[in-house]
């Protein structure tokens, strides 16, 4: 006797579907080019393996039982999955990666990223995309540790790693902002470090596991740490503290009067941002990575990735 797994082959599932479609064993046998007795024998083998009755033979037509209907429904899905896998295997053989993981920093516009994802999927590629959120050095660490294939929005210097390549996206200006009801909104400018130190700073935790960096925090300052730039903006909108934020991200809040930009005594912060790929463990870029690198060569795309935060 066959076991259940051996019985549920694509050929057997297609045969059962033919019986259901034609309404009889004889008609299905003619359609499949089989002797009726051979088809009947195969159906009985499947029923024995599953220990169920798949077709009601008491009527003139071969009607699926409840169990047969369920098997046909799931069988159709399995056949579709098998076809999809076969197509993916054939297309992966043409140079497409099975999966491409993007490490995306918080300074990058999610709206523009999703537009790029939409354009990528319009190609109907066999590659599955994975998006990892990153902050500060964690964005690059995902790449160098082998957990990502492309890091977008790297705001720290790229280390000297064999095979690692990078290119600039542009610069992001960070400004100091507070809610209009925060005490720092009313003090004379420029705000000195001594003044800033007396007030709570909102900071974003570095997503790196091995090492981390901090930006804009003064020694001895009270700090409220959050995981994302969007959480940092929300905290500052509530007046929980002040801090430096990417100017493009908070522009709508500043224009609406929900945040106030304050001049500080320390030098202005223009942070160069890049994207990186490759590394010692990575072979030549596949077609999916090549597509993303081609998009990032566009000046308009690079600008939108840093500036298009109107949906925040």
Phi, psi and omega in degrees: 000137176290150169274170186300320183295318180292332182285330186267061177274160176304321179297316180293320178296319178295322179296315179298321178294324178295321177297315180296321182290319183275336178086003178204155178291322183294316180294320179295321178298317178297318181296324184268355180073035181245156170287133183308321181294325179293319179296316180299318180298318180294320178297318180295324177298318179296315180298320178295320181294324181270345183060044177218162172261123185267331181229140175276113184264004183284336180267172180291330178260151177275100182257133180295140172286179177300318178294321179295320179298318179295319179295320179296320180295311180291326178297321178297322178293319179297320179294321177296319178297320180297318178296319181295318179297316179300318179295319180295318180298317180297321183282326176298326179295343179271002176118359178277138177286143176298324179214143176232122181255128180253127173262114190243121181285158181295341180282350184274140180292118177294330179298311180294321177300316180292328174296320177292319178299318179298317179295323179296313181293337177296340176284349185055054182280159175278358184277132173270134179264145173227133183248121176250129175282140178224158176221133176053231186289344178295333179298316179282325181301324178301325178285309185291338178271359178087010181265000178211158180255339182212127178252124183242120180099034180288119184251014177234162180297138180279131181287166177277097180236134181303127178085348181285129179235152179212161178211150184284143170265324183147192180246147178241124179273125177260132180236153179273127184224149176218164174290151182299338179267003179283145181304327181291345179287344185248354182278155182297146177262156356282150180283124181276166177299324180297321178291315181297322184298334182280358183233151184295138176256137173265124183235154176257130180289136174295133181277000179291147178264326187275316179211160183218160177235159176232154181226129170079006182267132180265148179301132178081003183276140174292132185231133170251116186257133178236173187266339185225158176295326179293323175293324178296317178298316180298321179295320180286329175297328180277356180080019181286347179170181178244178178165169179274135181224152176298125183303319179299327182289327185257002182307314179298324180289324178292315180296328180275355179083011180276340174227151179238128177274130182241138176286139179240160184286334181287161183299153177298148183250109173246108186263120176288134182239140183225180170231153187219154179205173177085202185131172186297327186269357186258134176279193179301143182303136174282182186293328179293311178297321178301319180298314181295320179295324177295319179296323183286350175283346180283127178299319180295320179293317179297319179295317181295324180298330181263336188252334191277073181249024183294340180271000183293000000 
